Amino acid sequence: MLRDGRKEGLKVLLQSRRKQLKKLFVFLTDAKVRPFYVFFGFLLASAGIMVWIERGVNDQFRNFFDGLWWSIITFSTTGYGDKVPASFTGKVLAIFTVFFGIGATTLLSGTLASFLVDRNTKARRGLMEYKKLKNHLIICGWKEDMEDILLDILRVAPDTDAENIVIVSNVEPERVEALKDRPQLKGLKFVRGDYFAETSLLRGNVKTAKKVLILADTLESTAPSEVDSKTVMTVLTVKALSKDVYVCAEILDKKYESYLRHAQCDEIIFSREFSRRVLANTSATNGMSHIIYELLSQEKSRSRIVTRPIPSEYVGKTYGEFKRAFQGDPQKLLIGILENTGSPNRIKMESLREAQKTSDVSQLIINLQKVKELEVNRPYLLPDDTYTIQKYSLAILLERIGA
C-alpha cells in the first residue's frame, strides 16, 4: 500500500516536472524572447573582451569568470568597484557597457512585461494559437453544464488534465474564465470562433489532436436541424484537416446519422435517443436507470465499463478461448468485443485489399459489399464461444476501479 502511494507520488512529481519543462521550451522558442539572446550574448562577449584586454596588465581579470562577474555587475549598474579596468581600452569598453546595460535592462524589462501581458490577454480572449500542443482533446461547442462535463472527463480519464483540453466556441470569454476558478480547470485552453470553421480548428491545432468531441451546441440556435447541420460541417472540416484524428459527435436528430457516417465520423452520440431508450427500459425493468447511471458515474460500485487491447496471440482465436483467460480474475469481467477500432480509413483500405484477393467474381462482390457495410467501433456483447476475434478488436470489460 505504501509502495503504491510512493509510486503515485513519484508519477505526479514527474508529470509536474514534464509540464514545467514543456512550458519553458515554448517560452524559449517564442520570437519575442530573441532580444534576450542578444542581451546575454553581449553580456558574455563583453566579459570575454574585457579579460582579453586586461589580462597581463590587471590582476583583477585572471579568467573568464572574473570578466563575467564584472560584466554582470556593470550591466546591472550595481557598481561594487571590486573589479575595475586599468587600461584605456578597458575603460572605454566599461563606459559602453554601462550605457548599453541601462538601456538594455529597461528595454528587456518592458519587453518581458509586454510579452506576458499580451500572452495572458490573448489566452483569456481565446485568440491564442496552440501550435505546440499534441495529443490533446478538442471540445467543439458549448453546454450550459460545461463545468460538470469537464470535471467528469477529468474524473474518468486520470491521464488527462485541463492543460490538454481546448474548447473551441463562440461563447463569451468571461464564461470560460469562470470555469478556471476551479483548481482542476485552471490550465484550460480556449479558442474563440465558429467551431466548424477551419481557422478556429487550426488555432486549436486539430492536426495533432488525439480526439475531437463535438457537442450539440444550442448556444446560438436551439433548432435541432441547425445544430446538427453545424455538427456535420464540423466533422467534414476536421476530417479534411486530419483523417487520423478520432472524432466523436453528438446529434439531436437521428436522421443526420447517415451524413455523419459518410463524413467518416468515428463515434456518434444520440443524446435524445439514449434518453428515450433509458425511459423505455425503465418502464419494463425495475432499477434499469440506476444500473446505467452507476455504470457511467462509478460513484458507489467502484467499477466501470472499459475497453482494453486484445493480445495478438488471441487474434484469429475463438471468443471462448479468450474468455478462459479471465477465469479466476475477480477484478475483470469480459462482456464482449468492440470490432473495427482505430482509423476507419486504414481499416477499410486493409479490408478492401483482403476482399480483392479472391478470383471468384461472385465472392468478390460479396466481399466488397461487406467492406461497404463495415461499421467502425461496432460493439458485440456476449458473442458465442465460436465467434472468431478479428484484427483491430478491443475487449469490453466490466472492470473494478484500481484493478
Residue, then its C-alpha position, 0 to 999 in steps of 0.5 A: m500500500l505504501r509502495d503504491g502511494r510512493k509510486e503515485g507520488l513519484k508519477v505526479l512529481l514527474q508529470s509536474r516536472r514534464k509540464q514545467l519543462k514543456k512550458l519553458f521550451v515554448f517560452l524559449t522558442d517564442a520570437k519575442v524572447r530573441p532580444f534576450y539572446v542578444f542581451f546575454g550574448f553581449l553580456l558574455a562577449s563583453a566579459g570575454i573582451m574585457v579579460w582579453i584586454e586586461r589580462g597581463v596588465n590587471d590582476q583583477f581579470r585572471n579568467f573568464f569568470d572574473g570578466l563575467w562577474w564584472s560584466i554582470i555587475t556593470f550591466s546591472t549598474t550595481g557598481y561594487g568597484d571590486k573589479v575595475p579596468a586599468s587600461f584605456t581600452g578597458k575603460v572605454l569598453a566599461i563606459f559602453t557597457v554601462f550605457f548599453g546595460i541601462g538601456a538594455t535592462t529597461l528595454l528587456s524589462g518592458t519587453l518581458a512585461s509586454f510579452l506576458v501581458d499580451r500572452n495572458t490577454k490573448a489566452r483569456r480572449g481565446l485568440m491564442e494559437y496552440k501550435k505546440l500542443k499534441n495529443h490533446l482533446i478538442i471540445c467543439g461547442w458549448k453546454e450550459d453544464m460545461e463545468d460538470i462535463l469537464l470535471d467528469i472527463l477529468r474524473v474518468a480519464p486520470d491521464t488527462d488534465a485541463e492543460n490538454i483540453v481546448i474548447v473551441s466556441n463562440v461563447e463569451p470569454e468571461r464564461v470560460e474564465a469562470l470555469k478556471d476558478r476551479p483548481q482542476l480547470k485552471g490550465l484550460k485552453f480556449v479558442r474563440g470562433d465558429y467551431f466548424a470553421e477551419t481557422s478556429l480548428l487550426r488555432g486549436n491545432v486539430k492536426t495533432a489532436k488525439k480526439v475531437l468531441i463535438l457537442a450539440d451546441t444550442l448556444e446560438s440556435t436551439a433548432p435541432s436541424e441547425v445544430d446538427s447541420k453545424t455538427v456535420m460541417t464540423v466533422l467534414t472540416v476536421k476530417a479534411l484537416s486530419k483523417d487520423v484524428y478520432v472524432c466523436a459527435e453528438i446529434l439531436d436528430k437521428k436522421y443526420e446519422s447517415y451524413l455523419r457516417h459518410a463524413q467518416c465520423d468515428e463515434i456518434i452520440f444520440s443524446r435524445e435517443f439514449s434518453r428515450r431508450v433509458l425511459a423505455n427500459t425503465s418502464a419494463t425493468n425495475g432499477m434499469s436507470h440506476i444500473i446505467y447511471e452507476l455504470l457511467s458515474q462509478e460513484k458507489s460500485r467502484s467499477r466501470i465499463v472499459t475497453r482494453p487491447i486484445p493480445s495478438e496471440y488471441v487474434g484469429k482465436t475463438y471468443g471462448e478461448f479468450k474468455r478462459a483467460f479471465q477465469g479466476d480474475p475477480q477484478k475483470l469481467l469480459i462482456g464482449i468485443l468492440e470490432n473495427t477500432g482505430s482509423p476507419n480509413r486504414i481499416k477499410m483500405e486493409s479490408l478492401r485489399e483482403a476482399q480483392k484477393t479472391s478470383d471468384v467474381s461472385q465472392l468478390i462482390i460479396n466481399l466488397q459489399k461487406v467492406k461497404e457495410l463495415e461499421v467502425n467501433r461496432p460493439y458485440l456483447l456476449p458473442d458465442d464461444t465460436y465467434t472468431i476475434q478479428k484484427y483491430s478488436l478491443a475487449i469490453l470489460l466490466e472492470r473494478i476501479g484500481a484493478 
